[in-house]
Amino acid sequence: MTMASRETNLRPLLREGALYWADNARVICAKCAGQSALYTGRDISGQKVERITVAEVRAWPDDLGILRCASGCTALTAIAGPDGWPLERGDVW
Ligand SMILES: [Zn+2]
């Protein structure tokens, strides 16, 4: 039995290699966002998740460490890629 709702898109709305603000300024990525956020663009509280921009990566305070998702699997650079969104870091570990 499926829990798919009318709002559910078959294609993930979140991209791998990107980060998103979820509830309480939690940072998530497509891999650890959970099915709800991944396919509806909304977290479990129903709030829309917002993709993190290059400006937000640049504004991230150094003393908070690397801007990365809550599970630590994805982090961003402050460099804009060809699509204008921040590039993923490959050196987080
Ligand atoms: Zn993640």
PDB file of the backbone (N, CA, C, O) and the ligand in Angstrom, with CONECT records:
HET     ZN  A 101       1
ATOM      1  N   MET A   1       0.842  -1.200   0.000  1.00  0.00           N
ATOM      2  CA  MET A   1       0.000   0.000   0.000  1.00  0.00           C
ATOM      3  C   MET A   1       0.880   1.253   0.000  1.00  0.00           C
ATOM      4  O   MET A   1       1.871   1.327   0.726  1.00  0.00           O
ATOM      5  N   THR A   2       0.519   2.194  -0.788  1.00  0.00           N
ATOM      6  CA  THR A   2       1.346   3.394  -0.900  1.00  0.00           C
ATOM      7  C   THR A   2       0.722   4.562  -0.144  1.00  0.00           C
ATOM      8  O   THR A   2      -0.498   4.679  -0.035  1.00  0.00           O
ATOM      9  N   MET A   3       1.593   5.418   0.373  1.00  0.00           N
ATOM     10  CA  MET A   3       1.140   6.600   1.090  1.00  0.00           C
ATOM     11  C   MET A   3       1.186   7.840   0.195  1.00  0.00           C
ATOM     12  O   MET A   3       1.092   8.971   0.673  1.00  0.00           O
ATOM     13  N   ALA A   4       1.332   7.611  -1.096  1.00  0.00           N
ATOM     14  CA  ALA A   4       1.478   8.749  -2.016  1.00  0.00           C
ATOM     15  C   ALA A   4       0.264   9.671  -1.938  1.00  0.00           C
ATOM     16  O   ALA A   4      -0.877   9.210  -1.921  1.00  0.00           O
ATOM     17  N   SER A   5       0.514  10.933  -1.892  1.00  0.00           N
ATOM     18  CA  SER A   5      -0.565  11.915  -1.876  1.00  0.00           C
ATOM     19  C   SER A   5      -0.628  12.608  -3.222  1.00  0.00           C
ATOM     20  O   SER A   5       0.241  12.405  -4.069  1.00  0.00           O
ATOM     21  N   ARG A   6      -1.643  13.420  -3.425  1.00  0.00           N
ATOM     22  CA  ARG A   6      -1.770  14.152  -4.683  1.00  0.00           C
ATOM     23  C   ARG A   6      -0.617  15.112  -4.907  1.00  0.00           C
ATOM     24  O   ARG A   6      -0.230  15.391  -6.042  1.00  0.00           O
ATOM     25  N   GLU A   7      -0.070  15.617  -3.797  1.00  0.00           N
ATOM     26  CA  GLU A   7       1.026  16.561  -3.907  1.00  0.00           C
ATOM     27  C   GLU A   7       2.322  15.882  -4.330  1.00  0.00           C
ATOM     28  O   GLU A   7       3.257  16.535  -4.794  1.00  0.00           O
ATOM     29  N   THR A   8       2.364  14.581  -4.167  1.00  0.00           N
ATOM     30  CA  THR A   8       3.614  13.875  -4.392  1.00  0.00           C
ATOM     31  C   THR A   8       3.983  13.855  -5.868  1.00  0.00           C
ATOM     32  O   THR A   8       3.196  13.465  -6.730  1.00  0.00           O
ATOM     33  N   ASN A   9       5.195  14.284  -6.119  1.00  0.00           N
ATOM     34  CA  ASN A   9       5.743  14.248  -7.460  1.00  0.00           C
ATOM     35  C   ASN A   9       6.585  12.975  -7.525  1.00  0.00           C
ATOM     36  O   ASN A   9       7.237  12.611  -6.546  1.00  0.00           O
ATOM     37  N   LEU A  10       6.571  12.302  -8.666  1.00  0.00           N
ATOM     38  CA  LEU A  10       7.339  11.066  -8.763  1.00  0.00           C
ATOM     39  C   LEU A  10       8.838  11.323  -8.788  1.00  0.00           C
ATOM     40  O   LEU A  10       9.637  10.468  -8.406  1.00  0.00           O
ATOM     41  N   ARG A  11       9.203  12.509  -9.244  1.00  0.00           N
ATOM     42  CA  ARG A  11      10.617  12.847  -9.284  1.00  0.00           C
ATOM     43  C   ARG A  11      11.012  13.605  -8.019  1.00  0.00           C
ATOM     44  O   ARG A  11      10.265  14.470  -7.560  1.00  0.00           O
ATOM     45  N   PRO A  12      12.175  13.290  -7.450  1.00  0.00           N
ATOM     46  CA  PRO A  12      12.600  14.020  -6.257  1.00  0.00           C
ATOM     47  C   PRO A  12      12.712  15.512  -6.550  1.00  0.00           C
ATOM     48  O   PRO A  12      13.201  15.908  -7.608  1.00  0.00           O
ATOM     49  N   LEU A  13      12.259  16.337  -5.609  1.00  0.00           N
ATOM     50  CA  LEU A  13      12.346  17.783  -5.783  1.00  0.00           C
ATOM     51  C   LEU A  13      13.673  18.324  -5.267  1.00  0.00           C
ATOM     52  O   LEU A  13      14.081  19.433  -5.612  1.00  0.00           O
ATOM     53  N   LEU A  14      14.335  17.536  -4.445  1.00  0.00           N
ATOM     54  CA  LEU A  14      15.626  17.964  -3.912  1.00  0.00           C
ATOM     55  C   LEU A  14      16.741  17.305  -4.710  1.00  0.00           C
ATOM     56  O   LEU A  14      16.641  16.135  -5.082  1.00  0.00           O
ATOM     57  N   ARG A  15      17.788  18.050  -4.968  1.00  0.00           N
ATOM     58  CA  ARG A  15      18.891  17.531  -5.767  1.00  0.00           C
ATOM     59  C   ARG A  15      20.010  17.024  -4.879  1.00  0.00           C
ATOM     60  O   ARG A  15      20.304  17.611  -3.838  1.00  0.00           O
ATOM     61  N   GLU A  16      20.629  15.935  -5.296  1.00  0.00           N
ATOM     62  CA  GLU A  16      21.825  15.480  -4.605  1.00  0.00           C
ATOM     63  C   GLU A  16      22.927  16.497  -4.818  1.00  0.00           C
ATOM     64  O   GLU A  16      23.056  17.078  -5.896  1.00  0.00           O
ATOM     65  N   GLY A  17      23.724  16.707  -3.778  1.00  0.00           N
ATOM     66  CA  GLY A  17      24.807  17.674  -3.877  1.00  0.00           C
ATOM     67  C   GLY A  17      24.375  19.080  -3.523  1.00  0.00           C
ATOM     68  O   GLY A  17      25.175  20.014  -3.573  1.00  0.00           O
ATOM     69  N   ALA A  18      23.100  19.235  -3.161  1.00  0.00           N
ATOM     70  CA  ALA A  18      22.593  20.537  -2.711  1.00  0.00           C
ATOM     71  C   ALA A  18      22.198  20.415  -1.240  1.00  0.00           C
ATOM     72  O   ALA A  18      21.988  19.315  -0.729  1.00  0.00           O
ATOM     73  N   LEU A  19      22.101  21.558  -0.573  1.00  0.00           N
ATOM     74  CA  LEU A  19      21.638  21.570   0.815  1.00  0.00           C
ATOM     75  C   LEU A  19      20.408  22.456   0.927  1.00  0.00           C
ATOM     76  O   LEU A  19      20.220  23.391   0.149  1.00  0.00           O
ATOM     77  N   TYR A  20      19.576  22.141   1.911  1.00  0.00           N
ATOM     78  CA  TYR A  20      18.307  22.838   2.100  1.00  0.00           C
ATOM     79  C   TYR A  20      18.112  23.166   3.569  1.00  0.00           C
ATOM     80  O   TYR A  20      18.522  22.406   4.446  1.00  0.00           O
ATOM     81  N   TRP A  21      17.478  24.315   3.832  1.00  0.00           N
ATOM     82  CA  TRP A  21      17.060  24.655   5.188  1.00  0.00           C
ATOM     83  C   TRP A  21      15.750  23.949   5.462  1.00  0.00           C
ATOM     84  O   TRP A  21      14.803  24.073   4.686  1.00  0.00           O
ATOM     85  N   ALA A  22      15.687  23.212   6.555  1.00  0.00           N
ATOM     86  CA  ALA A  22      14.429  22.596   6.981  1.00  0.00           C
ATOM     87  C   ALA A  22      13.975  23.277   8.270  1.00  0.00           C
ATOM     88  O   ALA A  22      14.437  24.373   8.588  1.00  0.00           O
ATOM     89  N   ASP A  23      13.080  22.639   9.007  1.00  0.00           N
ATOM     90  CA  ASP A  23      12.560  23.259  10.223  1.00  0.00           C
ATOM     91  C   ASP A  23      13.666  23.535  11.233  1.00  0.00           C
ATOM     92  O   ASP A  23      14.637  22.783  11.322  1.00  0.00           O
ATOM     93  N   ASN A  24      13.516  24.613  11.991  1.00  0.00           N
ATOM     94  CA  ASN A  24      14.482  25.014  13.018  1.00  0.00           C
ATOM     95  C   ASN A  24      15.882  25.201  12.469  1.00  0.00           C
ATOM     96  O   ASN A  24      16.863  24.896  13.146  1.00  0.00           O
ATOM     97  N   ALA A  25      15.982  25.705  11.236  1.00  0.00           N
ATOM     98  CA  ALA A  25      17.271  25.976  10.604  1.00  0.00           C
ATOM     99  C   ALA A  25      18.149  24.738  10.514  1.00  0.00           C
ATOM    100  O   ALA A  25      19.372  24.839  10.423  1.00  0.00           O
ATOM    101  N   ARG A  26      17.518  23.574  10.540  1.00  0.00           N
ATOM    102  CA  ARG A  26      18.257  22.346  10.329  1.00  0.00           C
ATOM    103  C   ARG A  26      18.643  22.279   8.857  1.00  0.00           C
ATOM    104  O   ARG A  26      17.889  22.709   7.983  1.00  0.00           O
ATOM    105  N   VAL A  27      19.832  21.734   8.595  1.00  0.00           N
ATOM    106  CA  VAL A  27      20.294  21.625   7.216  1.00  0.00           C
ATOM    107  C   VAL A  27      20.146  20.178   6.768  1.00  0.00           C
ATOM    108  O   VAL A  27      20.595  19.256   7.449  1.00  0.00           O
ATOM    109  N   ILE A  28      19.516  19.990   5.619  1.00  0.00           N
ATOM    110  CA  ILE A  28      19.329  18.641   5.097  1.00  0.00           C
ATOM    111  C   ILE A  28      19.825  18.567   3.658  1.00  0.00           C
ATOM    112  O   ILE A  28      19.950  19.584   2.975  1.00  0.00           O
ATOM    113  N   CYS A  29      20.104  17.349   3.211  1.00  0.00           N
ATOM    114  CA  CYS A  29      20.418  17.141   1.802  1.00  0.00           C
ATOM    115  C   CYS A  29      19.425  16.125   1.256  1.00  0.00           C
ATOM    116  O   CYS A  29      18.632  15.560   2.009  1.00  0.00           O
ATOM    117  N   ALA A  30      19.467  15.893  -0.044  1.00  0.00           N
ATOM    118  CA  ALA A  30      18.501  14.984  -0.674  1.00  0.00           C
ATOM    119  C   ALA A  30      18.610  13.572  -0.097  1.00  0.00           C
ATOM    120  O   ALA A  30      17.609  12.869   0.044  1.00  0.00           O
ATOM    121  N   LYS A  31      19.858  13.161   0.239  1.00  0.00           N
ATOM    122  CA  LYS A  31      20.063  11.796   0.697  1.00  0.00           C
ATOM    123  C   LYS A  31      19.491  11.529   2.081  1.00  0.00           C
ATOM    124  O   LYS A  31      19.054  10.415   2.370  1.00  0.00           O
ATOM    125  N   CYS A  32      19.493  12.551   2.942  1.00  0.00           N
ATOM    126  CA  CYS A  32      18.990  12.310   4.301  1.00  0.00           C
ATOM    127  C   CYS A  32      17.776  13.164   4.627  1.00  0.00           C
ATOM    128  O   CYS A  32      17.428  13.322   5.797  1.00  0.00           O
ATOM    129  N   ALA A  33      17.131  13.714   3.614  1.00  0.00           N
ATOM    130  CA  ALA A  33      15.961  14.564   3.835  1.00  0.00           C
ATOM    131  C   ALA A  33      14.746  13.758   4.291  1.00  0.00           C
ATOM    132  O   ALA A  33      13.889  14.275   5.008  1.00  0.00           O
ATOM    133  N   GLY A  34      14.675  12.520   3.885  1.00  0.00           N
ATOM    134  CA  GLY A  34      13.465  11.740   4.145  1.00  0.00           C
ATOM    135  C   GLY A  34      12.520  11.850   2.968  1.00  0.00           C
ATOM    136  O   GLY A  34      12.563  12.825   2.218  1.00  0.00           O
ATOM    137  N   GLN A  35      11.681  10.868   2.806  1.00  0.00           N
ATOM    138  CA  GLN A  35      10.808  10.779   1.632  1.00  0.00           C
ATOM    139  C   GLN A  35       9.883  11.980   1.507  1.00  0.00           C
ATOM    140  O   GLN A  35       9.651  12.467   0.400  1.00  0.00           O
ATOM    141  N   SER A  36       9.356  12.458   2.615  1.00  0.00           N
ATOM    142  CA  SER A  36       8.406  13.561   2.575  1.00  0.00           C
ATOM    143  C   SER A  36       9.040  14.800   1.964  1.00  0.00           C
ATOM    144  O   SER A  36       8.505  15.371   1.014  1.00  0.00           O
ATOM    145  N   ALA A  37      10.176  15.218   2.506  1.00  0.00           N
ATOM    146  CA  ALA A  37      10.843  16.415   1.988  1.00  0.00           C
ATOM    147  C   ALA A  37      11.353  16.177   0.573  1.00  0.00           C
ATOM    148  O   ALA A  37      11.291  17.071  -0.270  1.00  0.00           O
ATOM    149  N   LEU A  38      11.850  14.994   0.316  1.00  0.00           N
ATOM    150  CA  LEU A  38      12.433  14.698  -0.982  1.00  0.00           C
ATOM    151  C   LEU A  38      11.419  14.829  -2.110  1.00  0.00           C
ATOM    152  O   LEU A  38      11.736  15.349  -3.180  1.00  0.00           O
ATOM    153  N   TYR A  39      10.205  14.358  -1.871  1.00  0.00           N
ATOM    154  CA  TYR A  39       9.221  14.338  -2.957  1.00  0.00           C
ATOM    155  C   TYR A  39       8.192  15.466  -2.909  1.00  0.00           C
ATOM    156  O   TYR A  39       7.516  15.724  -3.906  1.00  0.00           O
ATOM    157  N   THR A  40       8.065  16.138  -1.774  1.00  0.00           N
ATOM    158  CA  THR A  40       7.079  17.216  -1.695  1.00  0.00           C
ATOM    159  C   THR A  40       7.741  18.579  -1.547  1.00  0.00           C
ATOM    160  O   THR A  40       7.088  19.604  -1.743  1.00  0.00           O
ATOM    161  N   GLY A  41       9.038  18.609  -1.201  1.00  0.00           N
ATOM    162  CA  GLY A  41       9.703  19.888  -0.965  1.00  0.00           C
ATOM    163  C   GLY A  41       9.300  20.500   0.367  1.00  0.00           C
ATOM    164  O   GLY A  41       9.590  21.664   0.642  1.00  0.00           O
ATOM    165  N   ARG A  42       8.630  19.706   1.188  1.00  0.00           N
ATOM    166  CA  ARG A  42       8.224  20.190   2.514  1.00  0.00           C
ATOM    167  C   ARG A  42       8.697  19.212   3.567  1.00  0.00           C
ATOM    168  O   ARG A  42       8.695  18.000   3.353  1.00  0.00           O
ATOM    169  N   ASP A  43       9.106  19.752   4.718  1.00  0.00           N
ATOM    170  CA  ASP A  43       9.554  18.857   5.776  1.00  0.00           C
ATOM    171  C   ASP A  43       8.357  18.306   6.544  1.00  0.00           C
ATOM    172  O   ASP A  43       7.211  18.612   6.213  1.00  0.00           O
ATOM    173  N   ILE A  44       8.618  17.493   7.569  1.00  0.00           N
ATOM    174  CA  ILE A  44       7.518  16.826   8.267  1.00  0.00           C
ATOM    175  C   ILE A  44       6.577  17.800   8.963  1.00  0.00           C
ATOM    176  O   ILE A  44       5.431  17.453   9.252  1.00  0.00           O
ATOM    177  N   SER A  45       7.051  19.025   9.238  1.00  0.00           N
ATOM    178  CA  SER A  45       6.160  20.022   9.841  1.00  0.00           C
ATOM    179  C   SER A  45       5.323  20.740   8.777  1.00  0.00           C
ATOM    180  O   SER A  45       4.501  21.595   9.107  1.00  0.00           O
ATOM    181  N   GLY A  46       5.532  20.393   7.502  1.00  0.00           N
ATOM    182  CA  GLY A  46       4.741  20.984   6.434  1.00  0.00           C
ATOM    183  C   GLY A  46       5.345  22.261   5.869  1.00  0.00           C
ATOM    184  O   GLY A  46       4.786  22.889   4.970  1.00  0.00           O
ATOM    185  N   GLN A  47       6.487  22.628   6.412  1.00  0.00           N
ATOM    186  CA  GLN A  47       7.149  23.854   5.969  1.00  0.00           C
ATOM    187  C   GLN A  47       7.983  23.572   4.726  1.00  0.00           C
ATOM    188  O   GLN A  47       8.637  22.535   4.621  1.00  0.00           O
ATOM    189  N   LYS A  48       7.947  24.509   3.793  1.00  0.00           N
ATOM    190  CA  LYS A  48       8.712  24.351   2.570  1.00  0.00           C
ATOM    191  C   LYS A  48      10.201  24.422   2.890  1.00  0.00           C
ATOM    192  O   LYS A  48      10.635  25.294   3.642  1.00  0.00           O
ATOM    193  N   VAL A  49      10.978  23.514   2.325  1.00  0.00           N
ATOM    194  CA  VAL A  49      12.420  23.599   2.523  1.00  0.00           C
ATOM    195  C   VAL A  49      13.000  24.529   1.453  1.00  0.00           C
ATOM    196  O   VAL A  49      12.546  24.533   0.309  1.00  0.00           O
ATOM    197  N   GLU A  50      13.996  25.304   1.837  1.00  0.00           N
ATOM    198  CA  GLU A  50      14.577  26.307   0.943  1.00  0.00           C
ATOM    199  C   GLU A  50      16.007  25.916   0.612  1.00  0.00           C
ATOM    200  O   GLU A  50      16.805  25.623   1.502  1.00  0.00           O
ATOM    201  N   ARG A  51      16.319  25.915  -0.669  1.00  0.00           N
ATOM    202  CA  ARG A  51      17.664  25.573  -1.080  1.00  0.00           C
ATOM    203  C   ARG A  51      18.658  26.647  -0.616  1.00  0.00           C
ATOM    204  O   ARG A  51      18.388  27.843  -0.721  1.00  0.00           O
ATOM    205  N   ILE A  52      19.784  26.210  -0.114  1.00  0.00           N
ATOM    206  CA  ILE A  52      20.801  27.128   0.405  1.00  0.00           C
ATOM    207  C   ILE A  52      21.600  27.731  -0.748  1.00  0.00           C
ATOM    208  O   ILE A  52      22.087  27.017  -1.624  1.00  0.00           O
ATOM    209  N   THR A  53      21.724  29.053  -0.732  1.00  0.00           N
ATOM    210  CA  THR A  53      22.375  29.773  -1.825  1.00  0.00           C
ATOM    211  C   THR A  53      23.860  29.992  -1.538  1.00  0.00           C
ATOM    212  O   THR A  53      24.329  29.799  -0.416  1.00  0.00           O
ATOM    213  N   VAL A  54      24.586  30.402  -2.581  1.00  0.00           N
ATOM    214  CA  VAL A  54      25.998  30.740  -2.422  1.00  0.00           C
ATOM    215  C   VAL A  54      26.164  31.840  -1.367  1.00  0.00           C
ATOM    216  O   VAL A  54      27.064  31.769  -0.530  1.00  0.00           O
ATOM    217  N   ALA A  55      25.306  32.841  -1.409  1.00  0.00           N
ATOM    218  CA  ALA A  55      25.388  33.949  -0.443  1.00  0.00           C
ATOM    219  C   ALA A  55      25.242  33.439   0.985  1.00  0.00           C
ATOM    220  O   ALA A  55      25.902  33.931   1.900  1.00  0.00           O
ATOM    221  N   GLU A  56      24.375  32.451   1.167  1.00  0.00           N
ATOM    222  CA  GLU A  56      24.172  31.902   2.511  1.00  0.00           C
ATOM    223  C   GLU A  56      25.379  31.081   2.952  1.00  0.00           C
ATOM    224  O   GLU A  56      25.734  31.088   4.130  1.00  0.00           O
ATOM    225  N   VAL A  57      26.011  30.376   2.019  1.00  0.00           N
ATOM    226  CA  VAL A  57      27.238  29.647   2.367  1.00  0.00           C
ATOM    227  C   VAL A  57      28.307  30.649   2.788  1.00  0.00           C
ATOM    228  O   VAL A  57      29.011  30.435   3.775  1.00  0.00           O
ATOM    229  N   ARG A  58      28.426  31.753   2.030  1.00  0.00           N
ATOM    230  CA  ARG A  58      29.442  32.780   2.351  1.00  0.00           C
ATOM    231  C   ARG A  58      29.161  33.444   3.684  1.00  0.00           C
ATOM    232  O   ARG A  58      30.083  33.850   4.391  1.00  0.00           O
ATOM    233  N   ALA A  59      27.884  33.554   4.025  1.00  0.00           N
ATOM    234  CA  ALA A  59      27.498  34.222   5.272  1.00  0.00           C
ATOM    235  C   ALA A  59      27.592  33.290   6.482  1.00  0.00           C
ATOM    236  O   ALA A  59      27.452  33.725   7.625  1.00  0.00           O
ATOM    237  N   TRP A  60      27.829  32.015   6.217  1.00  0.00           N
ATOM    238  CA  TRP A  60      27.870  31.031   7.308  1.00  0.00           C
ATOM    239  C   TRP A  60      29.085  31.312   8.198  1.00  0.00           C
ATOM    240  O   TRP A  60      30.200  31.388   7.683  1.00  0.00           O
ATOM    241  N   PRO A  61      28.909  31.470   9.516  1.00  0.00           N
ATOM    242  CA  PRO A  61      30.051  31.813  10.383  1.00  0.00           C
ATOM    243  C   PRO A  61      31.082  30.684  10.459  1.00  0.00           C
ATOM    244  O   PRO A  61      30.730  29.514  10.611  1.00  0.00           O
ATOM    245  N   ASP A  62      32.354  31.055  10.352  1.00  0.00           N
ATOM    246  CA  ASP A  62      33.437  30.069  10.400  1.00  0.00           C
ATOM    247  C   ASP A  62      33.414  29.231  11.677  1.00  0.00           C
ATOM    248  O   ASP A  62      33.727  28.041  11.655  1.00  0.00           O
ATOM    249  N   ASP A  63      33.039  29.864  12.787  1.00  0.00           N
ATOM    250  CA  ASP A  63      33.093  29.124  14.060  1.00  0.00           C
ATOM    251  C   ASP A  63      32.022  28.046  14.163  1.00  0.00           C
ATOM    252  O   ASP A  63      32.026  27.268  15.117  1.00  0.00           O
ATOM    253  N   LEU A  64      31.108  27.984  13.202  1.00  0.00           N
ATOM    254  CA  LEU A  64      30.133  26.891  13.186  1.00  0.00           C
ATOM    255  C   LEU A  64      30.643  25.713  12.358  1.00  0.00           C
ATOM    256  O   LEU A  64      29.969  24.691  12.226  1.00  0.00           O
ATOM    257  N   GLY A  65      31.843  25.875  11.804  1.00  0.00           N
ATOM    258  CA  GLY A  65      32.413  24.794  10.999  1.00  0.00           C
ATOM    259  C   GLY A  65      31.857  24.820   9.588  1.00  0.00           C
ATOM    260  O   GLY A  65      31.199  25.773   9.171  1.00  0.00           O
ATOM    261  N   ILE A  66      32.139  23.749   8.869  1.00  0.00           N
ATOM    262  CA  ILE A  66      31.670  23.655   7.485  1.00  0.00           C
ATOM    263  C   ILE A  66      30.149  23.558   7.463  1.00  0.00           C
ATOM    264  O   ILE A  66      29.549  22.845   8.268  1.00  0.00           O
ATOM    265  N   LEU A  67      29.539  24.280   6.538  1.00  0.00           N
ATOM    266  CA  LEU A  67      28.089  24.173   6.347  1.00  0.00           C
ATOM    267  C   LEU A  67      27.793  22.828   5.689  1.00  0.00           C
ATOM    268  O   LEU A  67      28.123  22.603   4.525  1.00  0.00           O
ATOM    269  N   ARG A  68      27.178  21.958   6.441  1.00  0.00           N
ATOM    270  CA  ARG A  68      26.890  20.616   5.934  1.00  0.00           C
ATOM    271  C   ARG A  68      25.545  20.141   6.454  1.00  0.00           C
ATOM    272  O   ARG A  68      24.987  20.737   7.376  1.00  0.00           O
ATOM    273  N   CYS A  69      25.024  19.078   5.872  1.00  0.00           N
ATOM    274  CA  CYS A  69      23.718  18.587   6.285  1.00  0.00           C
ATOM    275  C   CYS A  69      23.802  17.944   7.665  1.00  0.00           C
ATOM    276  O   CYS A  69      24.888  17.632   8.153  1.00  0.00           O
ATOM    277  N   ALA A  70      22.649  17.752   8.278  1.00  0.00           N
ATOM    278  CA  ALA A  70      22.573  17.265   9.643  1.00  0.00           C
ATOM    279  C   ALA A  70      23.243  15.899   9.815  1.00  0.00           C
ATOM    280  O   ALA A  70      23.716  15.581  10.906  1.00  0.00           O
ATOM    281  N   SER A  71      23.288  15.109   8.778  1.00  0.00           N
ATOM    282  CA  SER A  71      23.919  13.793   8.863  1.00  0.00           C
ATOM    283  C   SER A  71      25.384  13.833   8.445  1.00  0.00           C
ATOM    284  O   SER A  71      26.089  12.828   8.534  1.00  0.00           O
ATOM    285  N   GLY A  72      25.835  14.987   7.992  1.00  0.00           N
ATOM    286  CA  GLY A  72      27.250  15.143   7.659  1.00  0.00           C
ATOM    287  C   GLY A  72      27.650  14.571   6.319  1.00  0.00           C
ATOM    288  O   GLY A  72      28.844  14.494   6.030  1.00  0.00           O
ATOM    289  N   CYS A  73      26.703  14.164   5.484  1.00  0.00           N
ATOM    290  CA  CYS A  73      27.086  13.502   4.237  1.00  0.00           C
ATOM    291  C   CYS A  73      27.328  14.477   3.085  1.00  0.00           C
ATOM    292  O   CYS A  73      27.989  14.117   2.111  1.00  0.00           O
ATOM    293  N   THR A  74      26.810  15.701   3.174  1.00  0.00           N
ATOM    294  CA  THR A  74      26.963  16.652   2.073  1.00  0.00           C
ATOM    295  C   THR A  74      27.351  18.026   2.643  1.00  0.00           C
ATOM    296  O   THR A  74      26.796  18.479   3.644  1.00  0.00           O
ATOM    297  N   ALA A  75      28.303  18.665   1.988  1.00  0.00           N
ATOM    298  CA  ALA A  75      28.692  20.029   2.375  1.00  0.00           C
ATOM    299  C   ALA A  75      28.886  20.848   1.113  1.00  0.00           C
ATOM    300  O   ALA A  75      29.087  20.307   0.025  1.00  0.00           O
ATOM    301  N   LEU A  76      28.821  22.170   1.279  1.00  0.00           N
ATOM    302  CA  LEU A  76      28.905  23.055   0.120  1.00  0.00           C
ATOM    303  C   LEU A  76      30.134  23.944   0.173  1.00  0.00           C
ATOM    304  O   LEU A  76      30.650  24.250   1.248  1.00  0.00           O
ATOM    305  N   THR A  77      30.595  24.353  -0.999  1.00  0.00           N
ATOM    306  CA  THR A  77      31.608  25.388  -1.100  1.00  0.00           C
ATOM    307  C   THR A  77      30.897  26.719  -1.297  1.00  0.00           C
ATOM    308  O   THR A  77      29.693  26.758  -1.549  1.00  0.00           O
ATOM    309  N   ALA A  78      31.654  27.813  -1.182  1.00  0.00           N
ATOM    310  CA  ALA A  78      31.085  29.137  -1.430  1.00  0.00           C
ATOM    311  C   ALA A  78      31.254  29.534  -2.893  1.00  0.00           C
ATOM    312  O   ALA A  78      31.151  30.709  -3.244  1.00  0.00           O
ATOM    313  N   ILE A  79      31.514  28.547  -3.735  1.00  0.00           N
ATOM    314  CA  ILE A  79      31.720  28.787  -5.169  1.00  0.00           C
ATOM    315  C   ILE A  79      30.446  28.426  -5.928  1.00  0.00           C
ATOM    316  O   ILE A  79      29.887  27.346  -5.740  1.00  0.00           O
ATOM    317  N   ALA A  80      29.999  29.326  -6.776  1.00  0.00           N
ATOM    318  CA  ALA A  80      28.801  29.060  -7.567  1.00  0.00           C
ATOM    319  C   ALA A  80      29.134  28.160  -8.754  1.00  0.00           C
ATOM    320  O   ALA A  80      30.119  28.390  -9.456  1.00  0.00           O
ATOM    321  N   GLY A  81      28.326  27.156  -8.971  1.00  0.00           N
ATOM    322  CA  GLY A  81      28.482  26.294 -10.136  1.00  0.00           C
ATOM    323  C   GLY A  81      27.853  26.942 -11.362  1.00  0.00           C
ATOM    324  O   GLY A  81      27.362  28.069 -11.286  1.00  0.00           O
ATOM    325  N   PRO A  82      27.864  26.240 -12.488  1.00  0.00           N
ATOM    326  CA  PRO A  82      27.312  26.780 -13.739  1.00  0.00           C
ATOM    327  C   PRO A  82      25.826  27.138 -13.632  1.00  0.00           C
ATOM    328  O   PRO A  82      25.334  28.004 -14.356  1.00  0.00           O
ATOM    329  N   ASP A  83      25.125  26.465 -12.728  1.00  0.00           N
ATOM    330  CA  ASP A  83      23.695  26.749 -12.569  1.00  0.00           C
ATOM    331  C   ASP A  83      23.436  27.851 -11.540  1.00  0.00           C
ATOM    332  O   ASP A  83      22.285  28.186 -11.260  1.00  0.00           O
ATOM    333  N   GLY A  84      24.528  28.418 -10.971  1.00  0.00           N
ATOM    334  CA  GLY A  84      24.362  29.512 -10.019  1.00  0.00           C
ATOM    335  C   GLY A  84      24.196  29.077  -8.573  1.00  0.00           C
ATOM    336  O   GLY A  84      24.140  29.912  -7.670  1.00  0.00           O
ATOM    337  N   TRP A  85      24.117  27.753  -8.351  1.00  0.00           N
ATOM    338  CA  TRP A  85      23.993  27.230  -6.993  1.00  0.00           C
ATOM    339  C   TRP A  85      25.362  26.791  -6.505  1.00  0.00           C
ATOM    340  O   TRP A  85      26.241  26.506  -7.319  1.00  0.00           O
ATOM    341  N   PRO A  86      25.565  26.731  -5.183  1.00  0.00           N
ATOM    342  CA  PRO A  86      26.887  26.376  -4.664  1.00  0.00           C
ATOM    343  C   PRO A  86      27.319  24.968  -5.073  1.00  0.00           C
ATOM    344  O   PRO A  86      26.508  24.045  -5.138  1.00  0.00           O
ATOM    345  N   LEU A  87      28.606  24.831  -5.344  1.00  0.00           N
ATOM    346  CA  LEU A  87      29.158  23.517  -5.658  1.00  0.00           C
ATOM    347  C   LEU A  87      29.322  22.704  -4.382  1.00  0.00           C
ATOM    348  O   LEU A  87      29.525  23.246  -3.296  1.00  0.00           O
ATOM    349  N   GLU A  88      29.227  21.387  -4.546  1.00  0.00           N
ATOM    350  CA  GLU A  88      29.404  20.491  -3.410  1.00  0.00           C
ATOM    351  C   GLU A  88      30.891  20.349  -3.084  1.00  0.00           C
ATOM    352  O   GLU A  88      31.727  20.334  -3.988  1.00  0.00           O
ATOM    353  N   ARG A  89      31.218  20.247  -1.810  1.00  0.00           N
ATOM    354  CA  ARG A  89      32.597  19.991  -1.410  1.00  0.00           C
ATOM    355  C   ARG A  89      32.866  18.504  -1.449  1.00  0.00           C
ATOM    356  O   ARG A  89      32.000  17.694  -1.115  1.00  0.00           O
ATOM    357  N   GLY A  90      34.058  18.154  -1.856  1.00  0.00           N
ATOM    358  CA  GLY A  90      34.405  16.732  -1.862  1.00  0.00           C
ATOM    359  C   GLY A  90      35.305  16.360  -0.703  1.00  0.00           C
ATOM    360  O   GLY A  90      35.695  15.199  -0.574  1.00  0.00           O
ATOM    361  N   ASP A  91      35.646  17.329   0.150  1.00  0.00           N
ATOM    362  CA  ASP A  91      36.678  17.093   1.166  1.00  0.00           C
ATOM    363  C   ASP A  91      36.142  17.125   2.590  1.00  0.00           C
ATOM    364  O   ASP A  91      36.898  17.386   3.526  1.00  0.00           O
ATOM    365  N   VAL A  92      34.858  16.867   2.768  1.00  0.00           N
ATOM    366  CA  VAL A  92      34.291  17.020   4.102  1.00  0.00           C
ATOM    367  C   VAL A  92      34.828  16.008   5.105  1.00  0.00           C
ATOM    368  O   VAL A  92      34.803  16.260   6.310  1.00  0.00           O
ATOM    369  N   TRP A  93      35.295  14.910   4.642  1.00  0.00           N
ATOM    370  CA  TRP A  93      35.826  13.931   5.588  1.00  0.00           C
ATOM    371  C   TRP A  93      37.317  14.139   5.781  1.00  0.00           C
ATOM    372  O   TRP A  93      37.949  13.408   6.545  1.00  0.00           O
TER     373      TRP A  93
HETATM  374 ZN    ZN A 101      22.838  14.416   4.134  1.00  0.00          ZN2+
END
